[in-house]
Amino acid sequence: MTRILSASIHDLRARTSRTLAGSDANHPDPDYSAAYVILHTDGPRQGHGMTFTIGQGNELCCAAIEALSTLVLGRNLSDIVDNMGAFWRQVTNHSQLRWLGPDKGVIHLATAALVNAVWDLWAKERGVPVWKLVSDMEPAQFVDCIDFRYLRDEVDEVRALDMLTKARFGQKERLAHLEENGYPAYITSAGWLGYPEEKVRDLCRSSIADGWSSFKTKVGIDVASDMRRCEVMREEIGDSRQLMADANQVWDVNQAIEWSNQLQPYGLRWIEEPTHPDDILGHAAIRRGVKPIGVATGEHAANRLIFKQLLQAEAIDYAQIDACRLGGLNEVLAVLLLAAARNVSVCPHAGGLGLCEYVQHISIIDYLSVSASLEDRTTEYASHLHEHFVDPIQMRNGHYLLPQAPGYSIEMKQESIEMLSYPNGAEWRD
């Protein structure tokens, strides 16, 4: 019986602002960062989890993780995982800490780190990767991982059980497909806003040589430069490959419609985060106004309620779940069900430190256990910072290969923890 004894919390930051990797219209100089927690136990295994930020404020997430960690310290892992839905509600429904959200902001980012650390530990105890831990669950156990409060007007326990039971048919064949081909991805690394045109061209060419067929560029500075960026990408990738554009919340609603429509000649699959992430009705208006371009959002959708409303309002074509913005895997599983109930494609966000490592599991779970579909689905990929992880992602021909190591693939190397520690690690001493 494994008992959680203590938690160590680390403020980790990479100086990506030096290279402009990750740059966009709203965030021109991000330092990709992780508020990182390790759950230490009385056994040989530890649980690792993190939430993603872009620099300043990371210390606030670390403080929030410390406050929440008291909810797991001294507890047996089995007591937690025997009823994961109840555990998740306990974390998010703390009688005082929930006032800081509820289910949003720094406290919810911290929730993701702590909850995902528990999932990492549970999978390691079972000796399997998280995707397999979940996909091997009976439907009733999957349902038990979710807190359905506030969701039952859309998906309740009975409907969820029915959906998951139906999705079990063909699971072995779908797993065989993933083992052979991997899960389809799109690449963002060629299109960061701060990159000059020639670098974008070079990156597109090298990505095509590596087998990529789906690309994303950043937009939102001005219409002329947006059109030029899309033109450059189309010149390099041709008409047969997918192209998406990401505005990172920079536009008003009417402006988003006007500017996006000027990008129609470039055959965009979607416009991403065209306006404020909380503006449900604004996204619905944009979706109506920019067809046939699709609308994608979700990396800043704070919780399952925002996703429920986006789906109910028919405001999005693509649900871009973020593994750290939502409150850990429990809430992610709930949103997978919500999206499947509305037949909306889940295309997770993964542009930051550790996010690719996380979301490969989410997409695999969706395909094996929830939507049972790869139609119009791709998962984001960015090329940087994977060297810091013990079990980094593996890519082939623009596809995520199935992770095999036990856990959630988020454990960082000890030397990387020391190097990225802020402000005294080697990354920052200069």
C-alpha positions as CSV (number, residue, x, y, z in Angstrom):
1,M,0.0,0.0,0.0
2,T,1.7,3.2,-1.2
3,R,1.3,6.3,0.9
4,I,2.1,9.9,-0.2
5,L,4.4,11.4,2.3
6,S,5.5,14.8,1.0
7,A,5.5,17.1,-2.0
8,S,8.4,19.0,-3.5
9,I,7.5,21.9,-5.8
10,H,9.8,23.5,-8.3
11,D,9.7,26.8,-10.3
12,L,11.2,25.8,-13.6
13,R,11.6,28.2,-16.5
14,A,13.3,28.0,-20.0
15,R,14.5,31.2,-21.6
16,T,12.6,30.7,-24.9
17,S,12.3,34.5,-25.2
18,R,15.9,34.4,-26.5
19,T,14.9,32.5,-29.6
20,L,11.3,33.7,-30.0
21,A,10.1,30.1,-30.0
22,G,6.5,30.3,-28.9
23,S,6.0,33.9,-29.9
24,D,2.6,35.1,-31.0
25,A,0.5,38.3,-31.4
26,N,-0.4,38.5,-27.7
27,H,2.7,36.9,-26.1
28,P,5.8,38.2,-28.1
29,D,8.4,37.0,-25.6
30,P,7.4,33.9,-23.6
31,D,9.7,32.0,-21.3
32,Y,8.2,28.5,-21.3
33,S,7.8,27.4,-17.7
34,A,6.5,24.7,-15.4
35,A,5.2,24.8,-11.9
36,Y,6.4,21.3,-11.2
37,V,5.4,19.0,-8.3
38,I,6.8,15.6,-7.2
39,L,4.8,13.5,-4.8
40,H,7.2,11.5,-2.7
41,T,5.9,8.2,-1.3
42,D,7.0,5.4,1.1
43,G,7.6,3.2,-1.9
44,P,10.0,3.2,-4.9
45,R,7.9,5.3,-7.2
46,Q,7.1,9.0,-7.2
47,G,4.3,11.0,-8.9
48,H,5.3,13.8,-11.2
49,G,3.0,16.6,-12.4
50,M,3.2,20.1,-13.8
51,T,1.2,23.1,-15.0
52,F,2.4,25.3,-17.9
53,T,3.0,29.0,-17.8
54,I,5.1,31.4,-19.9
55,G,7.3,33.0,-17.2
56,Q,6.3,35.6,-14.7
57,G,3.6,34.4,-12.3
58,N,4.9,30.8,-12.3
59,E,5.7,31.3,-8.6
60,L,2.0,31.9,-7.9
61,C,1.2,28.5,-9.4
62,C,3.9,27.0,-7.2
63,A,2.3,28.6,-4.1
64,A,-1.1,27.3,-5.1
65,I,0.2,23.8,-5.6
66,E,1.7,23.9,-2.1
67,A,-1.7,25.0,-0.7
68,L,-3.5,22.1,-2.5
69,S,-0.9,19.5,-1.7
70,T,-2.2,19.1,1.8
71,L,-5.2,17.3,0.3
72,V,-3.0,14.3,-0.7
73,L,-0.3,14.3,1.9
74,G,-0.5,11.3,4.3
75,R,-3.1,9.5,2.1
76,N,-2.9,6.1,0.7
77,L,-2.9,6.1,-3.1
78,S,-5.5,3.4,-3.2
79,D,-7.9,5.5,-1.1
80,I,-7.6,8.2,-3.8
81,V,-7.9,6.2,-6.9
82,D,-10.7,3.9,-5.7
83,N,-13.0,6.9,-6.3
84,M,-11.2,9.4,-8.6
85,G,-14.3,11.5,-9.2
86,A,-14.8,12.1,-5.5
87,F,-11.1,12.9,-5.2
88,W,-11.3,15.5,-7.9
89,R,-14.3,17.2,-6.4
90,Q,-12.5,17.3,-3.0
91,V,-9.5,19.1,-4.6
92,T,-11.7,21.6,-6.6
93,N,-14.3,22.1,-3.9
94,H,-12.1,22.9,-0.9
95,S,-14.4,25.1,1.2
96,Q,-11.9,28.1,1.2
97,L,-9.5,27.6,-1.7
98,R,-12.4,27.3,-4.3
99,W,-13.1,30.9,-3.6
100,L,-10.0,31.7,-5.6
101,G,-11.6,30.1,-8.7
102,P,-13.8,28.3,-8.7
103,D,-12.3,26.1,-11.5
104,K,-10.3,28.8,-13.1
105,G,-7.1,30.9,-12.8
106,V,-4.0,30.1,-10.8
107,I,-5.8,27.7,-8.4
108,H,-7.1,25.6,-11.3
109,L,-3.7,25.5,-13.0
110,A,-2.3,24.2,-9.7
111,T,-5.1,21.6,-9.6
112,A,-3.9,20.3,-12.9
113,A,-0.3,19.8,-11.6
114,L,-1.4,18.0,-8.5
115,V,-4.1,15.8,-10.1
116,N,-1.9,14.8,-13.0
117,A,0.9,13.9,-10.5
118,V,-1.6,11.4,-8.9
119,W,-2.4,10.0,-12.3
120,D,1.3,9.6,-13.0
121,L,1.9,7.8,-9.8
122,W,-1.2,5.5,-10.3
123,A,0.0,4.5,-13.8
124,K,3.5,3.9,-12.5
125,E,2.1,1.7,-9.7
126,R,0.2,-0.3,-12.4
127,G,3.3,-0.4,-14.6
128,V,1.5,1.1,-17.6
129,P,1.4,4.5,-19.4
130,V,-1.6,6.6,-18.5
131,W,-3.3,6.1,-21.9
132,K,-3.4,2.4,-21.3
133,L,-4.5,2.8,-17.7
134,V,-7.6,4.6,-18.9
135,S,-8.2,2.7,-22.1
136,D,-8.2,-0.6,-20.1
137,M,-10.9,0.7,-17.7
138,E,-14.3,-0.7,-17.8
139,P,-16.8,2.0,-18.8
140,A,-18.2,2.2,-15.2
141,Q,-14.7,2.9,-13.8
142,F,-14.1,5.6,-16.5
143,V,-17.4,7.2,-15.4
144,D,-16.3,7.1,-11.8
145,C,-13.3,9.3,-12.6
146,I,-15.5,12.2,-13.5
147,D,-17.4,14.7,-11.4
148,F,-20.7,15.2,-13.4
149,R,-21.9,18.2,-11.4
150,Y,-23.0,21.0,-13.7
151,L,-22.7,18.7,-16.8
152,R,-25.9,16.6,-16.5
153,D,-27.9,18.9,-18.7
154,E,-25.6,17.8,-21.5
155,V,-24.1,14.4,-20.5
156,D,-24.9,12.5,-17.4
157,E,-23.6,9.2,-16.0
158,V,-26.1,7.1,-17.8
159,R,-25.4,8.7,-21.2
160,A,-21.7,8.6,-20.6
161,L,-21.8,4.9,-19.7
162,D,-23.7,4.2,-22.9
163,M,-21.2,6.2,-25.0
164,L,-18.2,4.4,-23.5
165,T,-19.8,1.0,-23.8
166,K,-20.4,1.6,-27.6
167,A,-16.9,2.9,-28.0
168,R,-15.4,-0.4,-26.8
169,F,-16.3,-2.1,-30.1
170,G,-13.3,-2.1,-32.4
171,Q,-10.9,-0.9,-29.7
172,K,-8.3,-3.7,-30.4
173,E,-8.3,-2.8,-34.1
174,R,-7.9,0.9,-33.3
175,L,-5.0,0.1,-31.0
176,A,-3.4,-1.9,-33.7
177,H,-3.7,1.0,-36.1
178,L,-2.0,3.3,-33.6
179,E,0.8,0.8,-33.0
180,E,1.4,0.7,-36.7
181,N,0.9,4.4,-37.7
182,G,0.8,6.6,-34.6
183,Y,-1.6,9.4,-33.9
184,P,-1.8,12.2,-36.5
185,A,-0.3,15.6,-35.6
186,Y,0.2,19.1,-37.0
187,I,3.3,21.2,-36.5
188,T,3.4,24.7,-35.1
189,S,7.2,25.1,-34.9
190,A,7.5,26.5,-38.4
191,G,5.1,29.4,-37.9
192,W,6.1,31.3,-34.7
193,L,5.3,35.0,-35.2
194,G,8.8,36.2,-34.4
195,Y,10.4,34.1,-37.1
196,P,11.6,35.9,-40.2
197,E,10.3,34.8,-43.6
198,E,13.3,32.8,-44.7
199,K,13.4,30.9,-41.4
200,V,9.7,30.0,-41.9
201,R,10.5,28.8,-45.4
202,D,13.4,26.7,-44.3
203,L,11.4,25.2,-41.5
204,C,8.5,24.3,-43.8
205,R,10.9,22.6,-46.2
206,S,12.6,20.6,-43.5
207,S,9.3,19.6,-41.9
208,I,7.9,18.4,-45.3
209,A,11.1,16.3,-45.7
210,D,10.3,14.8,-42.3
211,G,6.9,13.8,-43.4
212,W,4.6,16.6,-42.1
213,S,1.4,17.3,-43.9
214,S,-0.4,19.7,-41.5
215,F,1.0,23.1,-40.5
216,K,0.0,26.1,-38.4
217,T,1.1,29.8,-38.6
218,K,0.6,32.6,-36.2
219,V,-1.3,35.7,-37.2
220,G,-2.8,38.9,-35.7
221,I,-0.3,41.8,-36.2
222,D,-2.0,43.4,-39.3
223,V,-4.0,42.1,-42.2
224,A,-1.2,42.6,-44.8
225,S,1.4,40.7,-42.7
226,D,-1.1,38.0,-41.9
227,M,-1.8,37.5,-45.6
228,R,1.9,37.4,-46.3
229,R,2.5,34.8,-43.7
230,C,-0.2,32.6,-45.0
231,E,1.0,33.2,-48.6
232,V,4.5,32.1,-47.6
233,M,3.3,29.0,-45.9
234,R,1.1,28.0,-48.9
235,E,4.0,28.6,-51.3
236,E,6.1,26.2,-49.3
237,I,3.6,23.5,-48.3
238,G,1.4,23.5,-51.5
239,D,-2.3,23.2,-51.7
240,S,-2.6,19.5,-50.6
241,R,-1.4,20.0,-47.1
242,Q,-3.4,21.5,-44.2
243,L,-2.8,25.0,-43.1
244,M,-4.3,26.6,-39.9
245,A,-3.9,30.1,-38.4
246,D,-3.7,31.1,-34.8
247,A,-4.6,34.7,-33.6
248,N,-4.1,34.0,-29.9
249,Q,-7.1,36.0,-28.7
250,V,-6.0,39.3,-30.2
251,W,-9.2,40.4,-32.1
252,D,-12.6,41.8,-31.3
253,V,-15.5,39.7,-32.7
254,N,-16.2,41.9,-35.8
255,Q,-12.5,42.3,-36.4
256,A,-12.0,38.6,-36.3
257,I,-14.7,38.0,-38.9
258,E,-13.3,40.7,-41.2
259,W,-9.6,39.7,-40.9
260,S,-10.3,36.0,-41.1
261,N,-12.3,36.4,-44.3
262,Q,-9.4,38.2,-45.9
263,L,-7.5,34.9,-45.3
264,Q,-10.1,32.8,-47.2
265,P,-7.9,32.5,-50.4
266,Y,-5.3,30.5,-48.4
267,G,-7.7,27.6,-47.7
268,L,-7.4,27.6,-43.9
269,R,-8.7,24.6,-42.0
270,W,-9.4,26.8,-39.0
271,I,-8.8,30.1,-37.3
272,E,-7.7,29.5,-33.7
273,E,-8.5,31.6,-30.7
274,P,-9.9,34.5,-32.8
275,T,-11.2,36.4,-29.7
276,H,-11.3,36.3,-25.9
277,P,-11.5,32.7,-24.7
278,D,-14.5,33.4,-22.4
279,D,-16.7,34.9,-25.2
280,I,-18.9,32.0,-26.0
281,L,-21.4,34.0,-28.1
282,G,-18.6,35.9,-29.8
283,H,-17.1,32.6,-31.0
284,A,-20.5,31.5,-32.3
285,A,-20.8,34.7,-34.3
286,I,-17.3,34.3,-35.7
287,R,-18.0,30.7,-36.7
288,R,-21.1,31.8,-38.6
289,G,-19.2,34.7,-40.2
290,V,-16.1,33.0,-41.4
291,K,-17.3,29.7,-42.9
292,P,-16.0,27.6,-44.5
293,I,-13.0,28.3,-42.3
294,G,-13.5,26.4,-39.0
295,V,-13.2,27.9,-35.5
296,A,-10.9,26.3,-33.0
297,T,-10.3,27.2,-29.3
298,G,-9.8,25.8,-25.9
299,E,-6.2,26.2,-24.7
300,H,-7.5,29.0,-22.5
301,A,-10.9,27.5,-21.8
302,A,-10.7,27.4,-18.1
303,N,-13.0,24.5,-17.3
304,R,-15.5,21.9,-18.5
305,L,-18.3,24.5,-18.2
306,I,-16.8,26.8,-20.8
307,F,-16.4,23.8,-23.2
308,K,-20.0,22.8,-22.5
309,Q,-21.3,26.2,-23.5
310,L,-19.0,26.4,-26.5
311,L,-20.5,23.1,-27.7
312,Q,-24.1,23.9,-26.8
313,A,-23.8,27.3,-28.6
314,E,-22.3,25.5,-31.7
315,A,-19.5,28.0,-31.4
316,I,-16.5,25.8,-32.4
317,D,-15.5,23.2,-34.9
318,Y,-12.5,22.0,-33.0
319,A,-12.1,21.6,-29.2
320,Q,-8.5,22.3,-28.2
321,I,-8.2,20.8,-24.8
322,D,-5.2,21.8,-22.8
323,A,-3.8,19.3,-20.3
324,C,-2.9,22.0,-17.7
325,R,-5.6,24.7,-18.2
326,L,-8.2,22.2,-17.3
327,G,-8.0,20.7,-13.8
328,G,-6.1,17.6,-14.7
329,L,-7.0,14.4,-16.5
330,N,-10.3,13.9,-14.7
331,E,-11.7,17.1,-16.2
332,V,-10.1,16.3,-19.6
333,L,-12.0,13.0,-19.6
334,A,-15.3,14.9,-19.0
335,V,-14.6,17.3,-21.9
336,L,-13.8,14.3,-24.2
337,L,-17.3,13.0,-23.5
338,L,-18.9,16.4,-24.0
339,A,-17.2,16.8,-27.4
340,A,-18.0,13.3,-28.5
341,A,-21.7,13.9,-27.6
342,R,-21.7,16.8,-30.0
343,N,-19.5,15.1,-32.6
344,V,-16.9,17.8,-32.4
345,S,-13.3,17.0,-33.1
346,V,-10.8,17.2,-30.2
347,C,-7.5,18.6,-31.3
348,P,-5.5,19.2,-28.2
349,H,-3.2,22.2,-27.6
350,A,0.4,21.4,-27.1
351,G,2.7,24.3,-27.8
352,G,4.5,24.5,-24.5
353,L,6.9,22.8,-22.1
354,G,5.7,19.3,-21.4
355,L,2.3,19.7,-23.2
356,C,3.2,17.4,-26.0
357,E,4.2,14.8,-23.5
358,Y,0.8,15.1,-21.8
359,V,-1.6,15.4,-24.7
360,Q,-0.4,12.4,-26.7
361,H,-2.1,10.3,-23.9
362,I,-5.3,12.4,-24.2
363,S,-5.6,11.9,-27.9
364,I,-5.0,8.2,-27.7
365,I,-7.6,7.9,-24.9
366,D,-10.1,9.8,-27.1
367,Y,-9.5,7.5,-30.0
368,L,-9.5,4.2,-28.1
369,S,-12.2,4.9,-25.5
370,V,-14.4,7.9,-26.3
371,S,-14.8,9.2,-29.9
372,A,-13.4,6.0,-31.6
373,S,-12.6,8.3,-34.6
374,L,-9.6,9.9,-36.3
375,E,-11.8,11.9,-38.7
376,D,-10.6,15.5,-38.9
377,R,-8.4,15.1,-35.8
378,T,-4.8,16.2,-35.3
379,T,-2.8,16.9,-32.2
380,E,-0.5,19.9,-31.9
381,Y,3.3,19.3,-31.9
382,A,6.1,21.8,-31.2
383,S,9.7,20.7,-31.5
384,H,11.4,22.4,-28.5
385,L,12.3,21.3,-24.9
386,H,11.6,17.6,-25.1
387,E,15.2,16.9,-24.2
388,H,14.3,17.7,-20.5
389,F,12.0,14.7,-20.1
390,V,12.8,11.1,-19.1
391,D,10.3,9.7,-21.5
392,P,10.0,12.3,-24.3
393,I,7.6,12.1,-27.2
394,Q,8.6,10.1,-30.2
395,M,7.4,11.3,-33.7
396,R,7.4,9.6,-37.1
397,N,6.1,11.1,-40.3
398,G,4.0,13.7,-38.5
399,H,2.5,11.2,-36.0
400,Y,2.9,10.7,-32.3
401,L,4.1,7.2,-31.5
402,L,2.5,5.4,-28.6
403,P,4.4,6.1,-25.3
404,Q,5.4,2.9,-23.6
405,A,6.9,3.8,-20.3
406,P,4.7,3.7,-17.2
407,G,3.3,7.1,-16.1
408,Y,2.1,10.3,-17.8
409,S,5.4,11.0,-19.7
410,I,5.9,14.2,-17.7
411,E,8.8,13.2,-15.4
412,M,11.8,15.6,-15.9
413,K,15.4,14.7,-15.7
414,Q,17.0,15.7,-12.4
415,E,19.7,17.7,-14.2
416,S,17.0,19.6,-16.1
417,I,15.2,20.4,-12.9
418,E,18.4,21.8,-11.5
419,M,19.2,23.7,-14.7
420,L,15.8,25.3,-15.2
421,S,15.2,26.2,-11.5
422,Y,14.4,29.9,-11.2
423,P,16.2,32.1,-10.4
424,N,19.3,30.2,-9.4
425,G,19.6,27.4,-12.1
426,A,22.2,27.5,-14.8
427,E,19.6,28.7,-17.3
428,W,19.3,31.9,-15.3
429,R,22.6,32.6,-13.7
430,D,23.9,34.4,-16.7
